[in-house]
Amino acid sequence: MSLPPLPKNFASAVDLSTLGKPAAPEVATPGIAVTQANLVNEVLPSSNQKVVILICWSPRSTQAISLLEIMGKYQDADLLENGEPAWILGTVNVDTETEVASALQVQSVPIAIAIIQEQMVPLFESVPTPEQIRLVIDKVVGLAAERGVGSALKESAPIETPLEPEEILAMEALEKGDLLTAKAAYEKWLARKPGDNLAKIGLAQTELIIRVKDLNPKDALALALANPDNISAQISASDVEIASGLNRDAFSRLINLIRKSDGDEKKQVREHLLELFSLVDPEDADLLLARKELASALY
């Protein structure tokens, strides 16, 4: 099965090995909550009649929760003539269903996996745009229909926005792991179209990956704990946290540092915090609170 390639949103992928186990609120999830028992007895057999799309998620990840909401809305919209969903949505809470997560070899969340005739096909990691998700759903359901599983979607209308040439170059470079070429492509895009939001986000994400790729998360956090006034250590720790989906921890760390810094140091920390802000959903509750706390810290 061949699916359209999607760029990975690295800032949204939560590496499970770096997360602790803080208490998480109850989250209302769409679809079927997948367990070790029903995966074998219900979910896999169902994939012989309809496509099953599994979302592996954690209530500790706001990005994963956002993806669940998007997938739930698309499933509600994708109905057959008899009113039934055209495909099955399954959700795997990796915090509670550890054996299922282990069997699926889940190392980060969110991750989407299609199941067709009891065969699993990876779809994407993290949170692509709604338009990209729409395209993937249409493609996988259509391919399954060609194999006699379910029916292709007739009313879907994915929004396809032409990609910028630098965006294509950056995506290709990221797929190859060539971070410096991707960074240069985003910089060229911004030079040609100053203020382009997608270019800004792409550059910020790529720069984040470059900063954290050689860091040991546990060591970085331990160093920051032992050196609370060391700006470099605190910034590195905040990078690790934001890359792991721990937005609140990253924001609080830098805001606390801003409160006790002066002059150029305060400016350096503030600019880094604003860059981390750009990597988070503008409606994220932690971001909205952090903006208020930053204003208080500055004035």
KELUMLUM-431749 format. One line per 4 residues: number of its first residue (from 1); their letters; for each residue x negated, y negated, z of C-alpha. Coordinates in Angstrom, 2 decimals, padded with zeros to 5 digits. Example, Ala and Ser with C-alpha at 12.3 -4.5 7.8 and 13.67 -1.06 7.14 Angstrom:
REM KELUMLUM-431749
1 = as = -012.30:004.50:007.80 | -013.67:001.06:007.14
END
This chain:
REM KELUMLUM-431749
1 = mslp = 000.00:000.00:000.00 | -001.35:-003.41:-000.94 | -000.26:-006.53:000.92 | -001.11:-010.20:000.31
5 = plpk = -004.20:-011.24:002.30 | -003.60:-013.68:005.10 | -006.10:-015.91:006.88 | -006.54:-014.99:010.53
9 = nfas = -005.78:-017.70:013.05 | -008.70:-016.90:015.33 | -007.66:-019.39:017.98 | -004.44:-017.53:018.49
13 = avdl = -005.81:-014.02:018.86 | -006.11:-012.99:022.49 | -008.99:-010.59:023.15 | -007.53:-008.24:025.74
17 = stlg = -010.94:-007.50:027.23 | -011.29:-011.11:028.38 | -007.89:-011.44:030.04 | -007.17:-010.92:033.69
21 = kpaa = -003.83:-009.77:034.98 | -002.01:-012.91:036.16 | 001.69:-012.67:036.90 | 003.72:-013.34:033.76
25 = peva = 007.36:-014.41:033.52 | 010.02:-012.15:032.11 | 010.40:-012.66:028.36 | 013.54:-011.82:026.41
29 = tpgi = 012.32:-009.85:023.41 | 014.17:-009.14:020.14 | 014.34:-005.73:018.54 | 013.51:-002.45:020.27
33 = avtq = 011.14:-002.28:023.22 | 008.78:000.53:022.24 | 007.61:003.02:024.87 | 005.55:006.19:024.69
37 = anlv = 008.76:008.24:024.70 | 010.84:006.43:022.11 | 007.89:005.82:019.80 | 007.73:009.54:019.08
41 = nevl = 011.40:010.43:019.44 | 013.12:007.41:017.86 | 010.86:004.82:016.25 | 008.70:007.05:014.06
45 = pssn = 011.66:009.12:012.74 | 013.55:005.88:011.99 | 010.75:004.83:009.65 | 011.95:007.47:007.19
49 = qkvv = 015.13:005.43:006.64 | 013.94:001.83:007.12 | 010.68:-000.03:007.49 | 009.65:-000.46:011.12
53 = ilic = 007.55:-003.49:011.98 | 005.82:-003.29:015.35 | 004.64:-006.42:017.14 | 002.05:-005.73:019.83
57 = wspr = 002.22:-008.60:022.30 | 001.62:-009.76:025.85 | 003.71:-012.15:027.96 | 000.39:-013.81:028.84
61 = stqa = 000.06:-015.08:025.26 | 002.26:-017.99:024.18 | 001.23:-017.32:020.58 | 002.48:-013.75:020.81
65 = isll = 005.79:-014.92:022.27 | 006.09:-017.43:019.42 | 005.57:-014.64:016.88 | 008.31:-012.56:018.54
69 = eimg = 010.73:-015.45:018.17 | 009.91:-015.85:014.47 | 010.24:-012.12:013.79 | 013.55:-011.97:015.64
73 = kyqd = 014.98:-014.78:013.54 | 013.86:-013.13:010.29 | 015.34:-009.79:011.29 | 018.65:-011.50:012.11
77 = adll = 018.60:-013.10:008.65 | 017.65:-009.96:006.71 | 020.93:-008.06:006.60 | 022.22:-005.34:004.32
81 = enge = 025.69:-005.52:002.75 | 027.11:-003.51:005.66 | 025.76:-006.06:008.13 | 022.94:-003.89:009.47
85 = pawi = 019.35:-005.19:009.69 | 017.34:-004.37:006.58 | 014.34:-003.40:008.69 | 013.63:-002.40:012.28
89 = lgtv = 011.72:-004.62:014.69 | 009.83:-002.92:017.51 | 007.90:-004.67:020.28 | 005.04:-003.21:022.30
93 = nvdt = 004.23:-005.00:025.56 | 000.56:-004.03:025.87 | 000.54:-004.93:029.57 | 003.16:-002.35:030.49
97 = etev = 002.84:000.17:027.66 | -000.88:000.75:028.02 | -000.79:004.28:026.57 | 000.99:003.08:023.44
101 = asal = -001.46:000.18:023.10 | -004.37:002.59:023.47 | -002.92:004.96:020.87 | -002.54:002.04:018.44
105 = qvqs = -006.09:000.88:019.27 | -004.89:-002.60:020.16 | -007.75:-004.87:021.25 | -006.11:-008.26:020.78
109 = vpia = -002.63:-009.71:020.54 | -000.47:-010.44:018.70 | -000.82:-007.75:016.03 | 001.79:-006.63:013.49
113 = iaii = 001.92:-003.05:012.17 | 004.34:-001.61:009.60 | 005.51:002.00:009.84 | 006.81:003.65:006.66
117 = qeqm = 007.62:007.34:006.62 | 005.75:007.68:009.93 | 002.60:006.17:008.40 | 001.15:003.01:009.94
121 = vplf = -000.12:000.05:007.92 | -001.77:-002.98:009.60 | -000.10:-006.22:008.51 | -001.72:-009.15:010.28
125 = esvp = -003.26:-010.36:013.51 | -002.42:-013.54:015.44 | 000.23:-015.93:014.09 | 000.34:-016.82:010.38
129 = tpeq = 002.73:-019.55:009.28 | 006.43:-018.68:009.02 | 006.12:-018.87:005.23 | 003.26:-016.36:005.24
133 = irlv = 005.18:-014.04:007.57 | 008.20:-014.26:005.26 | 006.02:-013.27:002.32 | 004.58:-010.26:004.17
137 = idkv = 008.02:-009.01:005.27 | 009.40:-009.28:001.73 | 006.37:-007.48:000.32 | 006.33:-004.60:002.77
141 = vgla = 010.09:-004.02:002.58 | 009.92:-004.11:-001.22 | 007.03:-001.65:-001.36 | 008.84:000.70:001.03
145 = aerg = 011.96:000.55:-001.15 | 009.85:001.68:-004.12 | 009.01:004.76:-002.08 | 012.66:005.44:-001.29
149 = vgsa = 012.68:003.92:002.19 | 015.34:001.26:002.75 | 016.33:-001.47:000.32 | 014.42:-004.43:-001.03
153 = lkes = 015.50:-007.83:000.23 | 017.60:-009.69:-002.34 | 018.21:-013.04:-000.73 | 014.78:-013.85:000.68
157 = apie = 013.17:-017.00:-000.61 | 009.63:-017.40:000.65 | 008.14:-020.86:000.42 | 004.91:-020.74:-001.49
161 = tple = 002.70:-023.80:-001.19 | -000.22:-024.04:-003.62 | -003.53:-023.65:-001.80 | -006.19:-026.31:-001.94
165 = peei = -009.40:-025.16:-003.69 | -011.44:-025.74:-000.54 | -008.84:-023.79:001.45 | -009.25:-020.80:-000.85
169 = lame = -013.03:-021.00:-000.51 | -012.77:-021.22:003.27 | -010.39:-018.26:003.47 | -012.65:-016.12:001.29
173 = alek = -015.66:-017.08:003.40 | -013.84:-016.25:006.64 | -012.86:-012.85:005.29 | -016.57:-012.20:004.66
177 = gdll = -017.56:-013.56:008.07 | -019.47:-016.45:006.44 | -018.59:-019.10:008.99 | -020.99:-021.79:007.78
181 = taka = -019.58:-021.69:004.26 | -016.05:-021.85:005.65 | -016.99:-024.83:007.82 | -018.53:-026.63:004.83
185 = ayek = -015.40:-025.97:002.77 | -013.12:-027.48:005.40 | -015.44:-030.49:005.71 | -015.33:-030.99:001.94
189 = wlar = -011.53:-030.75:002.03 | -011.36:-033.42:004.73 | -013.77:-035.64:002.81 | -011.46:-035.44:-000.20
193 = kpgd = -008.23:-035.73:001.79 | -008.98:-037.49:005.08 | -006.38:-036.80:007.75 | -005.07:-033.55:006.20
197 = nlak = -003.73:-031.65:009.21 | -004.34:-028.14:007.84 | -007.92:-029.03:007.02 | -008.44:-030.44:010.51
201 = igla = -007.04:-027.34:012.16 | -009.04:-025.02:009.91 | -012.25:-026.88:010.68 | -011.55:-026.91:014.42
205 = qtel = -010.79:-023.19:014.42 | -013.91:-022.35:012.47 | -016.09:-024.48:014.71 | -014.59:-022.74:017.73
209 = iirv = -015.45:-019.33:016.29 | -019.02:-020.48:015.64 | -019.34:-021.66:019.25 | -017.96:-018.53:020.90
213 = kdln = -019.10:-015.73:018.57 | -022.37:-015.15:020.43 | -021.03:-015.84:023.93 | -020.35:-013.13:026.46
217 = pkda = -016.99:-014.24:027.92 | -017.66:-012.92:031.42 | -021.12:-014.49:031.54 | -019.83:-017.84:030.27
221 = lala = -017.08:-017.97:032.87 | -019.45:-016.88:035.64 | -021.96:-019.57:034.66 | -019.25:-022.23:034.75
225 = lanp = -018.09:-021.04:038.17 | -021.63:-021.27:039.53 | -022.22:-024.72:037.95 | -019.00:-026.74:038.37
229 = dnis = -020.64:-030.04:037.38 | -022.54:-028.75:034.35 | -020.76:-030.15:031.31 | -022.26:-027.71:028.82
233 = aqis = -021.26:-024.71:030.96 | -017.74:-026.01:031.47 | -017.24:-026.73:027.77 | -018.44:-023.24:026.83
237 = asdv = -016.09:-021.71:029.38 | -013.19:-023.75:028.03 | -013.99:-022.49:024.52 | -013.87:-018.89:025.75
241 = eias = -010.55:-019.52:027.48 | -008.88:-021.23:024.52 | -010.11:-018.49:022.18 | -008.54:-015.96:024.56
245 = glnr = -005.18:-017.72:024.67 | -005.75:-019.02:028.22 | -004.76:-022.53:027.22 | -003.77:-023.72:030.66
249 = dafs = -007.08:-022.63:032.20 | -009.10:-024.35:029.47 | -007.15:-027.60:029.73 | -007.28:-027.72:033.53
253 = rlin = -011.01:-027.04:033.54 | -011.80:-030.01:031.31 | -009.28:-032.37:032.89 | -010.81:-031.70:036.30
257 = lirk = -014.23:-032.43:034.82 | -012.97:-035.69:033.31 | -011.74:-036.80:036.73 | -015.25:-036.64:038.20
261 = sdgd = -017.24:-037.77:035.14 | -018.20:-041.25:033.97 | -019.34:-043.04:030.85 | -020.63:-040.98:027.94
265 = ekkq = -020.10:-037.71:029.80 | -016.42:-038.45:030.32 | -016.12:-039.38:026.64 | -017.81:-036.12:025.58
269 = vreh = -015.47:-033.99:027.67 | -012.38:-035.95:026.55 | -013.28:-035.52:022.86 | -013.77:-031.80:023.34
273 = llel = -010.46:-031.52:025.14 | -008.68:-033.31:022.30 | -010.25:-030.87:019.85 | -008.89:-027.97:021.89
277 = fslv = -005.48:-029.67:021.93 | -005.47:-029.50:018.12 | -005.74:-025.70:018.25 | -002.49:-025.25:020.16
281 = dped = 001.14:-025.42:019.06 | 002.25:-029.06:019.58 | 005.33:-027.81:021.46 | 003.34:-025.54:023.80
285 = adll = 004.40:-026.23:027.40 | 000.81:-026.08:028.66 | -000.25:-028.63:026.06 | 002.56:-031.05:026.91
289 = lark = 001.66:-030.85:030.61 | -002.05:-031.23:029.89 | -001.45:-034.41:027.87 | 000.29:-035.95:030.88
293 = elas = -002.49:-034.84:033.20 | -005.12:-036.25:030.85 | -003.40:-039.63:030.82 | -003.35:-039.60:034.61
297 = aly = -007.02:-038.61:034.79 | -008.05:-041.41:032.42 | -005.94:-044.19:033.86
END
